[in-house]
């Protein structure tokens, strides 16, 4: 069975850090684009960061540039990380990872992703 599982969410104070992991089972992520999306209560889902594992291209939302870093695990080729630093209250939400067979681009287009995880909650609060 092909699936994605996120982990690493939790409660953190403003200014703190978290690292989210996205692990694929049943397939490897070598030739996929991986996206991290988030959804805050009452808001639409938005793309946060994306990486194309074939080309290495990355894409970030303006709101997280300089604070978040998406990376792939070159040893465990079924894992992608999202390092989140200098967290703000507005980063609160459920974070989802997704995988799609995009040739060489990073993308925030949800329709290009075939597989989605169940999400992990990130809460930034004092």
N, C-alpha and C positions, 0 to 999 in steps of 0.2 A: 504494500500500500504506500502510495506516495504522499508524504505529508511534511509540513514544516512546523517546528515547535520553537516558540520564543521563550526566553527566560532572562532573568536579571532585573526585572522591574522591582519597584518597592517605593518606600517613603524616604524622601531625602530633603534636607533643608535647602533653601535657596543658596546658590553658590556651590553646592555639592556636585558630586559626580556619580554616574552609574554607567555600567557597561552591559548592554543588551546582547544576547546571543540568539542566532537563528540557525537551527540545525535541521538539515534535510535528511529524511530517511526514505529509502527506496529509490533514490537517485542522487547523483552528484551535481554540483552547481557550476561546473566548469564553463558551460556554454550558455549560462542563463544570466539575465539581468536580475538583480536582487534589489528590492525596494523596501525601505522602512516608511511606513505611514502611521499617522496617529489620528485619533479622533477624541476630541474633548466633548464633554457633555453639552448638548445643544448646538454643536457645530458640525460642519461637514468634515469628512475625512480629508486629510491633506498629506501630500508627499513631503517627507522630511529629508531623506537621503536615498541615493540609489547608486549602485555600482554595476558595471557590466563586467562580469568575470572573464570574458574572452578578451576584451580590449583594455580593461583596467580603467575605463572612463568613469568618472564620478560626477554626481550632480547633487547639489544641496539647495534646500529652500533658503531664501535670504535671511529668514528669521533665525537660522541655526548656523550660518556660515561663521567659521572661526571658533565655534564652540563644540560642534559635533563632528565626528570622524567615522566614516564607514570604511570597513576593511574586510578583506577575506583572509581566511586562515590557509596559508599555502601548504601546510602539512595535512590538515584535515579539510579536504576539498569540499566537504559538505557543510561548512560553517562560515557564517558571515557575522561580523560584530558591528555594533553601533556604540562608540564611545561618546558619552555625553558629559561635557564639562560645563561649569558655570551655569548650572541649571537655574531656571526662572520659574515662577509660579505658572506662567503661561505655557510652559512645556508639559504641564499636567495633561494626562490623557491615557487612553489605551493605545499601545504601540503594536502594530502588526508588521510582520515581514511577509513578503510575497516574492514569488519567483516566476519569471516568464522567459520564453525562448526568443529573446531579442538578440539580433545578430551582433551588433557592436556598439549600441548606445545604452546609456543610462536613461531612465525615463520615469516620469511620474504619472503616466497614463495608465490608469487602473485596468483598462480593457486589454492591455498588453500582458497582464499577469494572469497565469493559469492557476497558480497554487497560492493559497493564503493560510497563514497560521491562525491560531485562536486568539492571539493577543496577550500582552502582558501589561499590567497597570503600572503607570509611573505617576507618582504624586509628589509634587514639589511644594512643601509647606513648612512653615516654622511652627 
